[in-house]
Amino acid sequence: MTRTEILTKLAHSPEERLLLSRVWDKLELARRGVPGHTPFLSTAQQDIASQLISAAGHPRHLFSGGWADAERKICAFLPDWQEEELWESPLTALHCTWQSEDKLSHRDFLGAVLGAGLDREKVGDILVGEGQCDLIVFEEIAPYLLQNLTGAGRARLRVKQIPLPDIQPPPLQVKTIHDTVSSLRLDAVMATGFSMGRSKAAELIAGGRVELNHRPCLKTDRTVGEGDVLTCRGLGKCVVREVGGLSKKGRTILTMERYL
């Protein structure tokens, strides 16, 4: 298939078509011997890019986010002459600390980055811990952030550049949920995972705040299965770990994990 045919087949929105077009440009450069990479991609964008890569015949590439469990990653395309082992990551890390007792959040740091004039695609994972935060960024913008990232929330920041192996991701906090649902509809499963009423879950879905497997979903009756990931803007993420049998009352037994 041609580029136009592939983009038309895979893109479901103008935004997705633009993303795929940018990925294709980097892919084509690598085919001509010039290494390149995308901006940081969300999990959903990585899925879309992977579909394009598959349709294009699996050119040599790798996804990297700067650390082992990264969510946001770049996709690098390698020319024939470049060995993967010799690929040099364009990423680095910034370590932020503050002296106040303020508990800063992911949102505080994202707001600070955007307030410094950068687009979201320039910054990878934001790893907020107790009194510290590591930002994964492109090496080329590190000097700018070192000079301009002076505060987050109400706290003044001290920022220094550190090697990627020195980042300190906060411990993962996961709550395991064992419950039953009347059906595997998205609104019912979401209500269980996020501890809310089914009507509230339906309202959030209809409002466009919910993603199923990293893709927006507006259908409350979409069937959810084992391994599916539910994300709600402002509330976080849940994963359906196991769909069991039926309870004595005829309800489906679920095991879910909610990331706090």
Contacts in CASP RR format, 6 or more apart in sequence:
PFRMAT RR
TARGET T0000
AUTHOR 0000-0000-0000
METHOD contacts of the structure
MODEL  1
MTRTEILTKLAHSPEERLLLSRVWDKLELARRGVPGHTPFLSTAQQDIAS
QLISAAGHPRHLFSGGWADAERKICAFLPDWQEEELWESPLTALHCTWQS
EDKLSHRDFLGAVLGAGLDREKVGDILVGEGQCDLIVFEEIAPYLLQNLT
GAGRARLRVKQIPLPDIQPPPLQVKTIHDTVSSLRLDAVMATGFSMGRSK
AAELIAGGRVELNHRPCLKTDRTVGEGDVLTCRGLGKCVVREVGGLSKKG
RTILTMERYL
1 9 0 8 1.000
1 55 0 8 1.000
3 24 0 8 1.000
6 20 0 8 1.000
6 24 0 8 1.000
6 52 0 8 1.000
6 55 0 8 1.000
6 56 0 8 1.000
7 17 0 8 1.000
7 20 0 8 1.000
7 21 0 8 1.000
7 24 0 8 1.000
9 55 0 8 1.000
10 16 0 8 1.000
10 20 0 8 1.000
10 48 0 8 1.000
10 51 0 8 1.000
10 52 0 8 1.000
10 55 0 8 1.000
11 17 0 8 1.000
11 20 0 8 1.000
16 48 0 8 1.000
19 41 0 8 1.000
19 45 0 8 1.000
19 48 0 8 1.000
19 49 0 8 1.000
20 48 0 8 1.000
20 49 0 8 1.000
20 52 0 8 1.000
22 38 0 8 1.000
22 39 0 8 1.000
23 38 0 8 1.000
23 49 0 8 1.000
23 52 0 8 1.000
23 53 0 8 1.000
23 75 0 8 1.000
24 52 0 8 1.000
24 56 0 8 1.000
26 36 0 8 1.000
26 37 0 8 1.000
26 38 0 8 1.000
26 75 0 8 1.000
26 77 0 8 1.000
27 52 0 8 1.000
27 53 0 8 1.000
27 56 0 8 1.000
27 59 0 8 1.000
27 61 0 8 1.000
27 77 0 8 1.000
29 35 0 8 1.000
29 36 0 8 1.000
29 77 0 8 1.000
30 36 0 8 1.000
30 59 0 8 1.000
30 60 0 8 1.000
30 61 0 8 1.000
30 77 0 8 1.000
30 78 0 8 1.000
30 79 0 8 1.000
31 59 0 8 1.000
31 79 0 8 1.000
32 79 0 8 1.000
33 79 0 8 1.000
33 80 0 8 1.000
33 81 0 8 1.000
34 79 0 8 1.000
35 76 0 8 1.000
35 77 0 8 1.000
35 78 0 8 1.000
35 79 0 8 1.000
35 82 0 8 1.000
35 87 0 8 1.000
36 76 0 8 1.000
36 77 0 8 1.000
37 74 0 8 1.000
37 75 0 8 1.000
37 76 0 8 1.000
37 77 0 8 1.000
37 90 0 8 1.000
38 49 0 8 1.000
38 74 0 8 1.000
38 75 0 8 1.000
38 76 0 8 1.000
39 74 0 8 1.000
39 119 0 8 1.000
39 121 0 8 1.000
39 122 0 8 1.000
40 65 0 8 1.000
40 72 0 8 1.000
40 73 0 8 1.000
40 74 0 8 1.000
40 120 0 8 1.000
40 121 0 8 1.000
40 122 0 8 1.000
40 123 0 8 1.000
40 124 0 8 1.000
41 49 0 8 1.000
41 72 0 8 1.000
41 73 0 8 1.000
41 74 0 8 1.000
41 75 0 8 1.000
41 121 0 8 1.000
42 71 0 8 1.000
42 72 0 8 1.000
42 214 0 8 1.000
43 71 0 8 1.000
43 72 0 8 1.000
43 214 0 8 1.000
44 211 0 8 1.000
44 214 0 8 1.000
44 215 0 8 1.000
46 63 0 8 1.000
46 73 0 8 1.000
46 75 0 8 1.000
47 213 0 8 1.000
47 214 0 8 1.000
47 215 0 8 1.000
49 75 0 8 1.000
53 59 0 8 1.000
53 61 0 8 1.000
53 75 0 8 1.000
59 77 0 8 1.000
60 77 0 8 1.000
60 78 0 8 1.000
60 79 0 8 1.000
60 80 0 8 1.000
60 84 0 8 1.000
61 75 0 8 1.000
61 76 0 8 1.000
61 77 0 8 1.000
61 78 0 8 1.000
62 75 0 8 1.000
62 76 0 8 1.000
62 78 0 8 1.000
62 84 0 8 1.000
62 87 0 8 1.000
63 73 0 8 1.000
63 74 0 8 1.000
63 75 0 8 1.000
63 76 0 8 1.000
64 70 0 8 1.000
64 73 0 8 1.000
64 74 0 8 1.000
64 76 0 8 1.000
64 89 0 8 1.000
64 91 0 8 1.000
65 72 0 8 1.000
65 73 0 8 1.000
65 74 0 8 1.000
65 91 0 8 1.000
65 124 0 8 1.000
65 125 0 8 1.000
65 136 0 8 1.000
66 73 0 8 1.000
66 89 0 8 1.000
66 91 0 8 1.000
66 93 0 8 1.000
66 125 0 8 1.000
66 136 0 8 1.000
66 164 0 8 1.000
66 167 0 8 1.000
67 125 0 8 1.000
67 136 0 8 1.000
67 164 0 8 1.000
67 167 0 8 1.000
67 169 0 8 1.000
69 169 0 8 1.000
70 124 0 8 1.000
70 125 0 8 1.000
70 136 0 8 1.000
71 125 0 8 1.000
72 123 0 8 1.000
72 124 0 8 1.000
72 125 0 8 1.000
72 136 0 8 1.000
73 124 0 8 1.000
74 90 0 8 1.000
74 91 0 8 1.000
76 87 0 8 1.000
78 84 0 8 1.000
78 87 0 8 1.000
89 164 0 8 1.000
90 138 0 8 1.000
90 139 0 8 1.000
90 140 0 8 1.000
91 136 0 8 1.000
91 137 0 8 1.000
91 138 0 8 1.000
91 139 0 8 1.000
91 164 0 8 1.000
92 136 0 8 1.000
92 137 0 8 1.000
92 138 0 8 1.000
92 139 0 8 1.000
92 142 0 8 1.000
92 161 0 8 1.000
92 162 0 8 1.000
92 163 0 8 1.000
92 164 0 8 1.000
93 134 0 8 1.000
93 135 0 8 1.000
93 136 0 8 1.000
93 137 0 8 1.000
93 161 0 8 1.000
93 162 0 8 1.000
93 163 0 8 1.000
93 164 0 8 1.000
93 166 0 8 1.000
93 167 0 8 1.000
94 134 0 8 1.000
94 135 0 8 1.000
94 137 0 8 1.000
94 142 0 8 1.000
94 145 0 8 1.000
94 146 0 8 1.000
94 149 0 8 1.000
94 159 0 8 1.000
94 160 0 8 1.000
94 161 0 8 1.000
94 162 0 8 1.000
95 132 0 8 1.000
95 133 0 8 1.000
95 134 0 8 1.000
95 159 0 8 1.000
95 160 0 8 1.000
95 161 0 8 1.000
95 162 0 8 1.000
95 166 0 8 1.000
95 167 0 8 1.000
95 168 0 8 1.000
96 109 0 8 1.000
96 132 0 8 1.000
96 133 0 8 1.000
96 134 0 8 1.000
96 135 0 8 1.000
96 149 0 8 1.000
96 152 0 8 1.000
96 157 0 8 1.000
96 158 0 8 1.000
96 159 0 8 1.000
97 131 0 8 1.000
97 132 0 8 1.000
97 157 0 8 1.000
97 158 0 8 1.000
98 104 0 8 1.000
98 131 0 8 1.000
98 151 0 8 1.000
98 152 0 8 1.000
98 155 0 8 1.000
98 156 0 8 1.000
98 157 0 8 1.000
98 158 0 8 1.000
99 155 0 8 1.000
99 156 0 8 1.000
100 154 0 8 1.000
100 155 0 8 1.000
100 156 0 8 1.000
102 153 0 8 1.000
102 154 0 8 1.000
102 155 0 8 1.000
103 131 0 8 1.000
104 128 0 8 1.000
104 131 0 8 1.000
104 133 0 8 1.000
104 152 0 8 1.000
104 153 0 8 1.000
104 155 0 8 1.000
105 128 0 8 1.000
106 126 0 8 1.000
106 128 0 8 1.000
108 152 0 8 1.000
108 153 0 8 1.000
109 126 0 8 1.000
109 128 0 8 1.000
109 133 0 8 1.000
109 135 0 8 1.000
109 152 0 8 1.000
110 120 0 8 1.000
110 123 0 8 1.000
110 126 0 8 1.000
111 152 0 8 1.000
112 149 0 8 1.000
112 151 0 8 1.000
112 152 0 8 1.000
112 153 0 8 1.000
112 157 0 8 1.000
113 120 0 8 1.000
113 122 0 8 1.000
113 123 0 8 1.000
113 126 0 8 1.000
113 135 0 8 1.000
113 145 0 8 1.000
113 149 0 8 1.000
114 120 0 8 1.000
116 144 0 8 1.000
116 145 0 8 1.000
116 148 0 8 1.000
116 149 0 8 1.000
118 141 0 8 1.000
118 144 0 8 1.000
118 145 0 8 1.000
122 137 0 8 1.000
122 138 0 8 1.000
122 141 0 8 1.000
123 135 0 8 1.000
123 136 0 8 1.000
123 137 0 8 1.000
124 135 0 8 1.000
124 136 0 8 1.000
124 137 0 8 1.000
125 135 0 8 1.000
125 136 0 8 1.000
126 133 0 8 1.000
126 134 0 8 1.000
126 135 0 8 1.000
126 136 0 8 1.000
127 133 0 8 1.000
127 134 0 8 1.000
127 135 0 8 1.000
127 136 0 8 1.000
127 167 0 8 1.000
127 168 0 8 1.000
127 169 0 8 1.000
127 170 0 8 1.000
128 170 0 8 1.000
129 168 0 8 1.000
129 170 0 8 1.000
130 170 0 8 1.000
132 168 0 8 1.000
133 152 0 8 1.000
134 162 0 8 1.000
134 167 0 8 1.000
134 168 0 8 1.000
134 169 0 8 1.000
135 145 0 8 1.000
136 164 0 8 1.000
136 167 0 8 1.000
137 145 0 8 1.000
142 161 0 8 1.000
145 159 0 8 1.000
146 159 0 8 1.000
146 160 0 8 1.000
146 161 0 8 1.000
149 157 0 8 1.000
149 159 0 8 1.000
150 156 0 8 1.000
150 157 0 8 1.000
150 159 0 8 1.000
151 157 0 8 1.000
172 259 0 8 1.000
173 259 0 8 1.000
173 260 0 8 1.000
174 257 0 8 1.000
174 258 0 8 1.000
174 259 0 8 1.000
174 260 0 8 1.000
175 257 0 8 1.000
175 258 0 8 1.000
175 260 0 8 1.000
176 241 0 8 1.000
176 255 0 8 1.000
176 256 0 8 1.000
176 257 0 8 1.000
177 192 0 8 1.000
177 193 0 8 1.000
177 238 0 8 1.000
177 254 0 8 1.000
177 255 0 8 1.000
177 256 0 8 1.000
177 257 0 8 1.000
177 258 0 8 1.000
178 253 0 8 1.000
178 254 0 8 1.000
178 255 0 8 1.000
179 192 0 8 1.000
179 193 0 8 1.000
179 253 0 8 1.000
179 254 0 8 1.000
179 256 0 8 1.000
180 247 0 8 1.000
180 249 0 8 1.000
180 251 0 8 1.000
180 252 0 8 1.000
180 253 0 8 1.000
180 254 0 8 1.000
181 188 0 8 1.000
181 189 0 8 1.000
181 191 0 8 1.000
181 192 0 8 1.000
181 251 0 8 1.000
181 252 0 8 1.000
181 254 0 8 1.000
182 188 0 8 1.000
182 251 0 8 1.000
182 252 0 8 1.000
183 252 0 8 1.000
184 223 0 8 1.000
184 224 0 8 1.000
184 225 0 8 1.000
184 243 0 8 1.000
184 252 0 8 1.000
185 220 0 8 1.000
185 221 0 8 1.000
185 222 0 8 1.000
185 223 0 8 1.000
185 224 0 8 1.000
186 201 0 8 1.000
186 205 0 8 1.000
186 210 0 8 1.000
186 212 0 8 1.000
186 217 0 8 1.000
186 219 0 8 1.000
186 220 0 8 1.000
186 221 0 8 1.000
186 222 0 8 1.000
186 223 0 8 1.000
186 224 0 8 1.000
186 230 0 8 1.000
187 198 0 8 1.000
187 201 0 8 1.000
187 202 0 8 1.000
187 205 0 8 1.000
187 220 0 8 1.000
187 221 0 8 1.000
188 198 0 8 1.000
188 201 0 8 1.000
189 224 0 8 1.000
189 230 0 8 1.000
189 240 0 8 1.000
189 254 0 8 1.000
189 256 0 8 1.000
190 196 0 8 1.000
190 201 0 8 1.000
190 204 0 8 1.000
190 205 0 8 1.000
190 210 0 8 1.000
190 230 0 8 1.000
190 232 0 8 1.000
190 238 0 8 1.000
191 197 0 8 1.000
191 198 0 8 1.000
191 200 0 8 1.000
191 201 0 8 1.000
192 254 0 8 1.000
192 256 0 8 1.000
193 230 0 8 1.000
193 238 0 8 1.000
193 256 0 8 1.000
193 258 0 8 1.000
194 201 0 8 1.000
194 230 0 8 1.000
194 232 0 8 1.000
194 235 0 8 1.000
194 238 0 8 1.000
194 258 0 8 1.000
201 220 0 8 1.000
202 220 0 8 1.000
204 210 0 8 1.000
204 232 0 8 1.000
204 235 0 8 1.000
205 217 0 8 1.000
205 218 0 8 1.000
205 219 0 8 1.000
205 220 0 8 1.000
206 218 0 8 1.000
206 220 0 8 1.000
207 218 0 8 1.000
208 216 0 8 1.000
208 218 0 8 1.000
209 232 0 8 1.000
209 233 0 8 1.000
209 234 0 8 1.000
210 216 0 8 1.000
210 217 0 8 1.000
210 230 0 8 1.000
210 231 0 8 1.000
210 232 0 8 1.000
210 233 0 8 1.000
211 217 0 8 1.000
211 229 0 8 1.000
211 230 0 8 1.000
211 231 0 8 1.000
211 232 0 8 1.000
212 222 0 8 1.000
212 224 0 8 1.000
212 228 0 8 1.000
212 229 0 8 1.000
212 230 0 8 1.000
213 228 0 8 1.000
213 229 0 8 1.000
214 229 0 8 1.000
214 231 0 8 1.000
224 230 0 8 1.000
224 240 0 8 1.000
225 240 0 8 1.000
225 243 0 8 1.000
226 240 0 8 1.000
226 241 0 8 1.000
226 242 0 8 1.000
226 243 0 8 1.000
227 239 0 8 1.000
227 240 0 8 1.000
227 241 0 8 1.000
228 239 0 8 1.000
228 240 0 8 1.000
229 237 0 8 1.000
229 238 0 8 1.000
229 239 0 8 1.000
229 240 0 8 1.000
230 237 0 8 1.000
230 238 0 8 1.000
230 239 0 8 1.000
230 240 0 8 1.000
231 237 0 8 1.000
231 238 0 8 1.000
236 258 0 8 1.000
236 259 0 8 1.000
237 258 0 8 1.000
237 259 0 8 1.000
238 256 0 8 1.000
238 257 0 8 1.000
238 258 0 8 1.000
238 259 0 8 1.000
239 256 0 8 1.000
239 257 0 8 1.000
239 259 0 8 1.000
240 254 0 8 1.000
240 255 0 8 1.000
240 256 0 8 1.000
241 255 0 8 1.000
241 256 0 8 1.000
241 257 0 8 1.000
242 254 0 8 1.000
242 255 0 8 1.000
243 252 0 8 1.000
243 253 0 8 1.000
243 254 0 8 1.000
244 252 0 8 1.000
244 253 0 8 1.000
244 254 0 8 1.000
244 255 0 8 1.000
245 252 0 8 1.000
245 253 0 8 1.000
246 252 0 8 1.000
246 253 0 8 1.000
247 253 0 8 1.000
END
